[in-house]
Amino acid sequence: MGKFVYDQSVKVTFDDRVLAHLMVVIGAKLRRGEAFHFTWREDLSVGGGRTTVWVHPGVSIVYKFSGSRQPALNRAWIDALAMTANSPSGLYVVSEPAENELDELPESAISIVP
C-alpha cells in the first residue's frame, strides 16, 4: 500500500496500482496549470466519511509507493480517472475498466459520483 501525501499534512493510503494511475492523472492536470478537487473515501479505522482537497500547482504532493516495481498502467483507467478530474465534482477513484471497456461504455456509466 502506497501513500498520497498532500501539503505535508494530509496522508492517505492507496494500493500502489491505484496510486500510480492517480499520479499520472494529477501530474497531467498540474502540468497544464489546472486546479481541481480530489475526493476519496476514508477507511473506517480513521472514522470513515470522505475527504476532499483542492489540488493546485503550488501545493506539495508526495507519492510514496510500498513496492519497488512500477505497476503496469491501464490507459482506459487513466482516461476514466481523467474524466472525473475534469468533471464539476473533481477527481475520485473509479473501478478499473478493462483495457478496451472505456470505448464501449457511455460517459454516464463511467462518471460515478463519489
Biotite code that builds the C-alpha atoms (Angstrom):
import biotite.structure as struc

atoms = struc.array([
    struc.Atom([0.000, 0.000, 0.000], chain_id="A", res_id=1, res_name="MET", atom_name="CA", element="C"),
    struc.Atom([1.348, 3.379, -1.032], chain_id="A", res_id=2, res_name="GLY", atom_name="CA", element="C"),
    struc.Atom([0.693, 6.797, 0.424], chain_id="A", res_id=3, res_name="LYS", atom_name="CA", element="C"),
    struc.Atom([-0.572, 10.039, -1.089], chain_id="A", res_id=4, res_name="PHE", atom_name="CA", element="C"),
    struc.Atom([0.748, 12.953, 0.987], chain_id="A", res_id=5, res_name="VAL", atom_name="CA", element="C"),
    struc.Atom([-0.834, 16.345, 0.327], chain_id="A", res_id=6, res_name="TYR", atom_name="CA", element="C"),
    struc.Atom([0.733, 19.548, 1.622], chain_id="A", res_id=7, res_name="ASP", atom_name="CA", element="C"),
    struc.Atom([2.797, 17.561, 4.181], chain_id="A", res_id=8, res_name="GLN", atom_name="CA", element="C"),
    struc.Atom([-0.228, 17.156, 6.457], chain_id="A", res_id=9, res_name="SER", atom_name="CA", element="C"),
    struc.Atom([-2.897, 15.076, 4.704], chain_id="A", res_id=10, res_name="VAL", atom_name="CA", element="C"),
    struc.Atom([-1.888, 11.437, 4.259], chain_id="A", res_id=11, res_name="LYS", atom_name="CA", element="C"),
    struc.Atom([-3.999, 8.675, 2.763], chain_id="A", res_id=12, res_name="VAL", atom_name="CA", element="C"),
    struc.Atom([-3.192, 5.090, 1.801], chain_id="A", res_id=13, res_name="THR", atom_name="CA", element="C"),
    struc.Atom([-3.926, 3.713, -1.666], chain_id="A", res_id=14, res_name="PHE", atom_name="CA", element="C"),
    struc.Atom([-2.925, 0.497, -3.363], chain_id="A", res_id=15, res_name="ASP", atom_name="CA", element="C"),
    struc.Atom([0.270, 1.056, -5.398], chain_id="A", res_id=16, res_name="ASP", atom_name="CA", element="C"),
    struc.Atom([-1.617, 0.367, -8.635], chain_id="A", res_id=17, res_name="ARG", atom_name="CA", element="C"),
    struc.Atom([-4.294, 2.961, -7.834], chain_id="A", res_id=18, res_name="VAL", atom_name="CA", element="C"),
    struc.Atom([-1.633, 5.445, -6.721], chain_id="A", res_id=19, res_name="LEU", atom_name="CA", element="C"),
    struc.Atom([0.314, 5.042, -9.982], chain_id="A", res_id=20, res_name="ALA", atom_name="CA", element="C"),
    struc.Atom([-2.790, 5.870, -12.017], chain_id="A", res_id=21, res_name="HIS", atom_name="CA", element="C"),
    struc.Atom([-3.657, 8.831, -9.796], chain_id="A", res_id=22, res_name="LEU", atom_name="CA", element="C"),
    struc.Atom([-0.110, 10.148, -10.196], chain_id="A", res_id=23, res_name="MET", atom_name="CA", element="C"),
    struc.Atom([-0.448, 10.169, -13.994], chain_id="A", res_id=24, res_name="VAL", atom_name="CA", element="C"),
    struc.Atom([-3.806, 11.982, -13.938], chain_id="A", res_id=25, res_name="VAL", atom_name="CA", element="C"),
    struc.Atom([-2.828, 14.503, -11.246], chain_id="A", res_id=26, res_name="ILE", atom_name="CA", element="C"),
    struc.Atom([0.504, 15.165, -12.970], chain_id="A", res_id=27, res_name="GLY", atom_name="CA", element="C"),
    struc.Atom([-1.199, 15.842, -16.298], chain_id="A", res_id=28, res_name="ALA", atom_name="CA", element="C"),
    struc.Atom([-3.649, 18.308, -14.725], chain_id="A", res_id=29, res_name="LYS", atom_name="CA", element="C"),
    struc.Atom([-0.896, 20.149, -12.835], chain_id="A", res_id=30, res_name="LEU", atom_name="CA", element="C"),
    struc.Atom([1.383, 20.343, -15.903], chain_id="A", res_id=31, res_name="ARG", atom_name="CA", element="C"),
    struc.Atom([-1.437, 22.233, -17.596], chain_id="A", res_id=32, res_name="ARG", atom_name="CA", element="C"),
    struc.Atom([-1.761, 24.530, -14.567], chain_id="A", res_id=33, res_name="GLY", atom_name="CA", element="C"),
    struc.Atom([-5.248, 23.236, -13.760], chain_id="A", res_id=34, res_name="GLU", atom_name="CA", element="C"),
    struc.Atom([-6.547, 23.174, -10.189], chain_id="A", res_id=35, res_name="ALA", atom_name="CA", element="C"),
    struc.Atom([-9.246, 20.673, -9.171], chain_id="A", res_id=36, res_name="PHE", atom_name="CA", element="C"),
    struc.Atom([-10.862, 18.855, -6.254], chain_id="A", res_id=37, res_name="HIS", atom_name="CA", element="C"),
    struc.Atom([-9.676, 15.359, -5.292], chain_id="A", res_id=38, res_name="PHE", atom_name="CA", element="C"),
    struc.Atom([-12.036, 13.316, -3.096], chain_id="A", res_id=39, res_name="THR", atom_name="CA", element="C"),
    struc.Atom([-11.550, 9.913, -1.509], chain_id="A", res_id=40, res_name="TRP", atom_name="CA", element="C"),
    struc.Atom([-13.388, 7.745, 0.995], chain_id="A", res_id=41, res_name="ARG", atom_name="CA", element="C"),
    struc.Atom([-11.687, 7.361, 4.345], chain_id="A", res_id=42, res_name="GLU", atom_name="CA", element="C"),
    struc.Atom([-11.137, 3.977, 5.942], chain_id="A", res_id=43, res_name="ASP", atom_name="CA", element="C"),
    struc.Atom([-13.402, 3.096, 8.859], chain_id="A", res_id=44, res_name="LEU", atom_name="CA", element="C"),
    struc.Atom([-10.297, 2.857, 11.058], chain_id="A", res_id=45, res_name="SER", atom_name="CA", element="C"),
    struc.Atom([-9.992, 6.666, 10.821], chain_id="A", res_id=46, res_name="VAL", atom_name="CA", element="C"),
    struc.Atom([-13.693, 7.374, 11.175], chain_id="A", res_id=47, res_name="GLY", atom_name="CA", element="C"),
    struc.Atom([-14.946, 6.792, 7.633], chain_id="A", res_id=48, res_name="GLY", atom_name="CA", element="C"),
    struc.Atom([-16.500, 9.568, 5.599], chain_id="A", res_id=49, res_name="GLY", atom_name="CA", element="C"),
    struc.Atom([-14.862, 11.449, 2.761], chain_id="A", res_id=50, res_name="ARG", atom_name="CA", element="C"),
    struc.Atom([-12.002, 13.895, 2.434], chain_id="A", res_id=51, res_name="THR", atom_name="CA", element="C"),
    struc.Atom([-11.669, 16.455, -0.354], chain_id="A", res_id=52, res_name="THR", atom_name="CA", element="C"),
    struc.Atom([-8.584, 18.560, -1.068], chain_id="A", res_id=53, res_name="VAL", atom_name="CA", element="C"),
    struc.Atom([-8.142, 21.394, -3.560], chain_id="A", res_id=54, res_name="TRP", atom_name="CA", element="C"),
    struc.Atom([-5.183, 20.396, -5.717], chain_id="A", res_id=55, res_name="VAL", atom_name="CA", element="C"),
    struc.Atom([-3.275, 23.223, -7.397], chain_id="A", res_id=56, res_name="HIS", atom_name="CA", element="C"),
    struc.Atom([0.197, 23.686, -8.910], chain_id="A", res_id=57, res_name="PRO", atom_name="CA", element="C"),
    struc.Atom([1.621, 25.356, -5.774], chain_id="A", res_id=58, res_name="GLY", atom_name="CA", element="C"),
    struc.Atom([0.939, 22.513, -3.345], chain_id="A", res_id=59, res_name="VAL", atom_name="CA", element="C"),
    struc.Atom([3.400, 19.831, -2.265], chain_id="A", res_id=60, res_name="SER", atom_name="CA", element="C"),
    struc.Atom([2.358, 16.289, -3.248], chain_id="A", res_id=61, res_name="ILE", atom_name="CA", element="C"),
    struc.Atom([4.310, 13.123, -2.446], chain_id="A", res_id=62, res_name="VAL", atom_name="CA", element="C"),
    struc.Atom([3.553, 9.684, -3.871], chain_id="A", res_id=63, res_name="TYR", atom_name="CA", element="C"),
    struc.Atom([5.170, 7.040, -1.637], chain_id="A", res_id=64, res_name="LYS", atom_name="CA", element="C"),
    struc.Atom([4.986, 3.556, -3.150], chain_id="A", res_id=65, res_name="PHE", atom_name="CA", element="C"),
    struc.Atom([5.483, 0.474, -0.975], chain_id="A", res_id=66, res_name="SER", atom_name="CA", element="C"),
    struc.Atom([6.687, -1.714, -3.853], chain_id="A", res_id=67, res_name="GLY", atom_name="CA", element="C"),
    struc.Atom([9.854, -1.240, -5.877], chain_id="A", res_id=68, res_name="SER", atom_name="CA", element="C"),
    struc.Atom([8.291, -2.076, -9.265], chain_id="A", res_id=69, res_name="ARG", atom_name="CA", element="C"),
    struc.Atom([6.161, 0.322, -11.289], chain_id="A", res_id=70, res_name="GLN", atom_name="CA", element="C"),
    struc.Atom([2.675, -1.130, -11.780], chain_id="A", res_id=71, res_name="PRO", atom_name="CA", element="C"),
    struc.Atom([1.501, -1.607, -15.372], chain_id="A", res_id=72, res_name="ALA", atom_name="CA", element="C"),
    struc.Atom([-0.741, 1.259, -16.418], chain_id="A", res_id=73, res_name="LEU", atom_name="CA", element="C"),
    struc.Atom([-4.182, 0.804, -17.946], chain_id="A", res_id=74, res_name="ASN", atom_name="CA", element="C"),
    struc.Atom([-4.900, 3.592, -20.449], chain_id="A", res_id=75, res_name="ARG", atom_name="CA", element="C"),
    struc.Atom([-8.661, 3.092, -20.124], chain_id="A", res_id=76, res_name="ALA", atom_name="CA", element="C"),
    struc.Atom([-8.424, 3.632, -16.349], chain_id="A", res_id=77, res_name="TRP", atom_name="CA", element="C"),
    struc.Atom([-6.302, 6.758, -16.815], chain_id="A", res_id=78, res_name="ILE", atom_name="CA", element="C"),
    struc.Atom([-8.950, 8.078, -19.223], chain_id="A", res_id=79, res_name="ASP", atom_name="CA", element="C"),
    struc.Atom([-11.783, 7.233, -16.791], chain_id="A", res_id=80, res_name="ALA", atom_name="CA", element="C"),
    struc.Atom([-9.977, 8.973, -13.910], chain_id="A", res_id=81, res_name="LEU", atom_name="CA", element="C"),
    struc.Atom([-9.244, 11.976, -16.131], chain_id="A", res_id=82, res_name="ALA", atom_name="CA", element="C"),
    struc.Atom([-12.961, 12.226, -16.951], chain_id="A", res_id=83, res_name="MET", atom_name="CA", element="C"),
    struc.Atom([-13.759, 12.521, -13.242], chain_id="A", res_id=84, res_name="THR", atom_name="CA", element="C"),
    struc.Atom([-10.952, 15.053, -12.729], chain_id="A", res_id=85, res_name="ALA", atom_name="CA", element="C"),
    struc.Atom([-12.454, 17.212, -15.480], chain_id="A", res_id=86, res_name="ASN", atom_name="CA", element="C"),
    struc.Atom([-15.976, 16.996, -14.050], chain_id="A", res_id=87, res_name="SER", atom_name="CA", element="C"),
    struc.Atom([-17.531, 19.530, -11.656], chain_id="A", res_id=88, res_name="PRO", atom_name="CA", element="C"),
    struc.Atom([-17.135, 17.098, -8.728], chain_id="A", res_id=89, res_name="SER", atom_name="CA", element="C"),
    struc.Atom([-13.424, 16.612, -9.421], chain_id="A", res_id=90, res_name="GLY", atom_name="CA", element="C"),
    struc.Atom([-11.129, 13.589, -9.262], chain_id="A", res_id=91, res_name="LEU", atom_name="CA", element="C"),
    struc.Atom([-12.170, 10.452, -7.404], chain_id="A", res_id=92, res_name="TYR", atom_name="CA", element="C"),
    struc.Atom([-11.229, 6.803, -7.785], chain_id="A", res_id=93, res_name="VAL", atom_name="CA", element="C"),
    struc.Atom([-13.442, 4.730, -10.065], chain_id="A", res_id=94, res_name="VAL", atom_name="CA", element="C"),
    struc.Atom([-13.224, 0.984, -10.638], chain_id="A", res_id=95, res_name="SER", atom_name="CA", element="C"),
    struc.Atom([-10.623, -0.133, -13.136], chain_id="A", res_id=96, res_name="GLU", atom_name="CA", element="C"),
    struc.Atom([-12.188, -0.863, -16.533], chain_id="A", res_id=97, res_name="PRO", atom_name="CA", element="C"),
    struc.Atom([-10.830, -3.450, -18.937], chain_id="A", res_id=98, res_name="ALA", atom_name="CA", element="C"),
    struc.Atom([-8.325, -2.001, -21.437], chain_id="A", res_id=99, res_name="GLU", atom_name="CA", element="C"),
    struc.Atom([-10.997, -1.585, -24.141], chain_id="A", res_id=100, res_name="ASN", atom_name="CA", element="C"),
    struc.Atom([-14.001, -1.080, -21.858], chain_id="A", res_id=101, res_name="GLU", atom_name="CA", element="C"),
    struc.Atom([-13.889, 2.730, -21.920], chain_id="A", res_id=102, res_name="LEU", atom_name="CA", element="C"),
    struc.Atom([-14.588, 2.790, -25.658], chain_id="A", res_id=103, res_name="ASP", atom_name="CA", element="C"),
    struc.Atom([-17.661, 0.593, -25.198], chain_id="A", res_id=104, res_name="GLU", atom_name="CA", element="C"),
    struc.Atom([-19.356, 2.452, -22.340], chain_id="A", res_id=105, res_name="LEU", atom_name="CA", element="C"),
    struc.Atom([-21.289, 5.713, -22.467], chain_id="A", res_id=106, res_name="PRO", atom_name="CA", element="C"),
    struc.Atom([-19.725, 8.523, -20.416], chain_id="A", res_id=107, res_name="GLU", atom_name="CA", element="C"),
    struc.Atom([-22.562, 8.351, -17.868], chain_id="A", res_id=108, res_name="SER", atom_name="CA", element="C"),
    struc.Atom([-21.536, 4.787, -16.969], chain_id="A", res_id=109, res_name="ALA", atom_name="CA", element="C"),
    struc.Atom([-18.059, 5.977, -16.022], chain_id="A", res_id=110, res_name="ILE", atom_name="CA", element="C"),
    struc.Atom([-18.894, 9.226, -14.223], chain_id="A", res_id=111, res_name="SER", atom_name="CA", element="C"),
    struc.Atom([-19.834, 7.799, -10.815], chain_id="A", res_id=112, res_name="ILE", atom_name="CA", element="C"),
    struc.Atom([-20.477, 10.391, -8.097], chain_id="A", res_id=113, res_name="VAL", atom_name="CA", element="C"),
    struc.Atom([-18.180, 9.797, -5.079], chain_id="A", res_id=114, res_name="PRO", atom_name="CA", element="C"),
])
